[in-house]
Amino acid sequence: MADYFSTITSQLGLPVGLFVVIIIWEAIWTGIAMWKSARKKHLVWFIVFFLVNLLAIPEILYIFVFSKMKKKKPAKKKK
């Protein structure tokens, strides 16, 4: 396993420790965002988090911006 990380990090030009920190950073934010999106029944967001990994940027935006937005309810018709 250590050889695997050292090969990847040497190809990327990153120290092994930084690579491990990036993986942990991504996993934590993705887990939190997926949990929140599942609880709010936001299926599209859940799938995006599952398929896209961009250093947790979409996950952080969802947690602090999009998950707090309220859905607009349709206006009731007056009779």
For each residue, the residues with C-beta under 8 A, 3 or more apart:
1: 4 5
2: 5 6 16
3: 6 7
4: 1 7 8
5: 1 2 8 9 16 19 20
6: 2 3 9 10 16
7: 3 4 10 11
8: 4 5 11 12 19
9: 5 6 12 13 14 15 16 18 19
10: 6 7 13
11: 7 8
12: 8 9 19
13: 9 10
14: 9 18 19 22
15: 9 18 19
16: 2 5 6 9 19 20
17: 20 21
18: 9 14 15 21 22
19: 5 8 9 12 14 15 16 22 23
20: 5 16 17 23 24
21: 17 18 24 25
22: 14 18 19 25 26 55
23: 19 20 26 27
24: 20 21 27 28
25: 21 22 28 29 55 56
26: 22 23 29 30 53 55 56
27: 23 24 30 31
28: 24 25 31 32 56
29: 25 26 32 33 56 59 60 63
30: 26 27 33 34 49 53 56 59
31: 27 28 34 35
32: 28 29 35 36 59 63
33: 29 30 36 37 45 49 56 58 59 60 62 63
34: 30 31 37 38 46 49 50 59
35: 31 32 38 39
36: 32 33 39 40 62 63 67
37: 33 34 40 42 43 45 46 49 62 67
38: 34 35 41 42 46
39: 35 36
40: 36 37 67
41: 38
42: 37 38 45 46 67
43: 37 46 47
44: 47 48
45: 33 37 42 48 49 62 66
46: 34 37 38 42 43 49 50
47: 43 44 50 51
48: 44 45 51 52 58
49: 30 33 34 37 45 46 52 58 59 62
50: 34 46 47
51: 47 48
52: 48 49 58
53: 26 30
54: 57 58
55: 22 25 26
56: 25 26 28 29 30 33 59 60
57: 54 60 61
58: 33 48 49 52 54 61 62
59: 29 30 32 33 34 49 56 62 63
60: 29 33 56 57 63 64
61: 57 58 64 65 66
62: 33 36 37 45 49 58 59 65 66 67
63: 29 32 33 36 59 60 67
64: 60 61 67 68
65: 61 62 68 69
66: 45 61 62 69
67: 36 37 40 42 62 63 64
68: 64 65
69: 65 66
70:
71:
72:
73:
74:
75:
76:
77:
78:
79:
